[in-house]
Amino acid sequence: MGVADANTAGSVHGGRIMYLCDEVAGIAAIRHSGRRVVTAGVDRMNFLHAVLVGDLVTVRATVNAAWRTSMEVGVRVERERVQSGEVEHTSTAYLTMVALDDERRPTEVPPIAPENQVEERRQREAQLRRSYRLAEREQIVAGRGGQ
Ligand SMILES: CC(C)(COP(=O)(O)OP(=O)(O)OC[C@H]1O[C@@H](n2cnc3c(N)ncnc32)[C@H](O)[C@@H]1OP(=O)(O)O)[C@@H](O)C(=O)NCCC(=O)NCCS
């Protein structure tokens, strides 16, 4: 991370990290679907440690679950203090990406077939987050009299 990524105190802007997460999540979703994708939403984004100017940031993304046209992508961010080699987990984010066809309409994506217990857990937890998200939307719409 360079000075252009940071505030005057030398901490990297959260938005800069969010931008990297969005980019990397998009690449993971494109690889899975073979389509162009858009970010439909971000379910969660936490910042456990500050990232500083001079830190090396690594962003990894996995498609946790796929539904009809949408995918949940989990993103893990780590910072490395390059001189000491100390690595810390700084952020986790969950993004929903939607695959689009050539007319930019949502289009079906291949299912995910978990191959081990970690992938099964990720899929299960992604399903839980989606259920909460949909339930929340239903309750908000109901609370507004169906609008
Ligand atoms: C995301 C988008 C394509 C959904 O379009 P839509 O007309 O609502 O389409 P649908 O109702 O068919 O929903 C398509 C999928 O998106 C999901 N979706 C829609 N809104 C969502 C939201 N806010 N959060 C998470 N998922 C969402 C639906 O659950 C559905 O998933 P599924 O097919 O796997 O069940 C549309 O809202 C869009 O283009 N948004 C702008 C995206 C964008 O530009 N992102 C960058 C912002 S700068």
PDBQT file of the ligand as one rigid body, heavy atoms in Angstrom, charges set to zero:
ROOT
HETATM    1  C1  LIG A 201     -28.121  -6.988  -9.278  1.00  0.00    +0.000 C 
HETATM    2  C2  LIG A 201     -29.161  -6.807 -10.377  1.00  0.00    +0.000 C 
HETATM    3  C3  LIG A 201     -28.612  -7.365 -11.705  1.00  0.00    +0.000 C 
HETATM    4  C4  LIG A 201     -30.403  -7.618  -9.981  1.00  0.00    +0.000 C 
HETATM    5  O1  LIG A 201     -31.380  -7.362 -10.949  1.00  0.00    +0.000 OA
HETATM    6  P1  LIG A 201     -32.906  -7.729 -10.683  1.00  0.00    +0.000 P 
HETATM    7  O2  LIG A 201     -33.700  -7.102 -11.767  1.00  0.00    +0.000 OA
HETATM    8  O3  LIG A 201     -33.274  -7.481  -9.269  1.00  0.00    +0.000 OA
HETATM    9  O4  LIG A 201     -32.888  -9.281 -11.014  1.00  0.00    +0.000 OA
HETATM   10  P2  LIG A 201     -33.572 -10.476 -10.246  1.00  0.00    +0.000 P 
HETATM   11  O5  LIG A 201     -34.730 -10.046  -9.405  1.00  0.00    +0.000 OA
HETATM   12  O6  LIG A 201     -33.781 -11.537 -11.288  1.00  0.00    +0.000 OA
HETATM   13  O7  LIG A 201     -32.421 -10.962  -9.249  1.00  0.00    +0.000 OA
HETATM   14  C5  LIG A 201     -31.258 -11.583  -9.766  1.00  0.00    +0.000 C 
HETATM   15  C6  LIG A 201     -30.462 -12.108  -8.636  1.00  0.00    +0.000 C 
HETATM   16  O8  LIG A 201     -29.918 -11.012  -7.905  1.00  0.00    +0.000 OA
HETATM   17  C7  LIG A 201     -30.151 -11.211  -6.533  1.00  0.00    +0.000 C 
HETATM   18  N1  LIG A 201     -30.245  -9.904  -5.908  1.00  0.00    +0.000 N 
HETATM   19  C8  LIG A 201     -30.962  -8.852  -6.323  1.00  0.00    +0.000 A 
HETATM   20  N2  LIG A 201     -30.790  -7.795  -5.504  1.00  0.00    +0.000 NA
HETATM   21  C9  LIG A 201     -29.925  -8.201  -4.550  1.00  0.00    +0.000 A 
HETATM   22  C10 LIG A 201     -29.338  -7.573  -3.426  1.00  0.00    +0.000 A 
HETATM   23  N3  LIG A 201     -29.611  -6.302  -3.097  1.00  0.00    +0.000 N 
HETATM   24  N4  LIG A 201     -28.500  -8.286  -2.664  1.00  0.00    +0.000 NA
HETATM   25  C11 LIG A 201     -28.204  -9.562  -2.968  1.00  0.00    +0.000 A 
HETATM   26  N5  LIG A 201     -28.718 -10.221  -4.031  1.00  0.00    +0.000 NA
HETATM   27  C12 LIG A 201     -29.577  -9.543  -4.813  1.00  0.00    +0.000 A 
HETATM   28  C13 LIG A 201     -31.463 -11.983  -6.465  1.00  0.00    +0.000 C 
HETATM   29  O9  LIG A 201     -31.585 -12.691  -5.224  1.00  0.00    +0.000 OA
HETATM   30  C14 LIG A 201     -31.284 -12.924  -7.630  1.00  0.00    +0.000 C 
HETATM   31  O10 LIG A 201     -30.476 -14.041  -7.249  1.00  0.00    +0.000 OA
HETATM   32  P3  LIG A 201     -30.868 -15.562  -7.684  1.00  0.00    +0.000 P 
HETATM   33  O11 LIG A 201     -31.234 -15.531  -9.144  1.00  0.00    +0.000 OA
HETATM   34  O12 LIG A 201     -29.601 -16.342  -7.481  1.00  0.00    +0.000 OA
HETATM   35  O13 LIG A 201     -32.001 -15.990  -6.801  1.00  0.00    +0.000 OA
HETATM   36  C15 LIG A 201     -29.570  -5.307 -10.591  1.00  0.00    +0.000 C 
HETATM   37  O14 LIG A 201     -30.182  -4.840  -9.408  1.00  0.00    +0.000 OA
HETATM   38  C16 LIG A 201     -28.392  -4.432 -10.945  1.00  0.00    +0.000 C 
HETATM   39  O15 LIG A 201     -27.951  -4.419 -12.077  1.00  0.00    +0.000 OA
HETATM   40  N6  LIG A 201     -27.881  -3.681  -9.965  1.00  0.00    +0.000 N 
HETATM   41  C17 LIG A 201     -26.723  -2.806 -10.190  1.00  0.00    +0.000 C 
HETATM   42  C18 LIG A 201     -25.434  -3.611 -10.040  1.00  0.00    +0.000 C 
HETATM   43  C19 LIG A 201     -24.247  -2.717 -10.162  1.00  0.00    +0.000 C 
HETATM   44  O16 LIG A 201     -24.175  -1.894 -11.037  1.00  0.00    +0.000 OA
HETATM   45  N7  LIG A 201     -23.291  -2.910  -9.253  1.00  0.00    +0.000 N 
HETATM   46  C20 LIG A 201     -22.165  -2.037  -9.159  1.00  0.00    +0.000 C 
HETATM   47  C21 LIG A 201     -22.538  -0.853  -8.352  1.00  0.00    +0.000 C 
HETATM   48  S1  LIG A 201     -21.561   0.552  -8.718  1.00  0.00    +0.000 SA
ENDROOT
TORSDOF 0
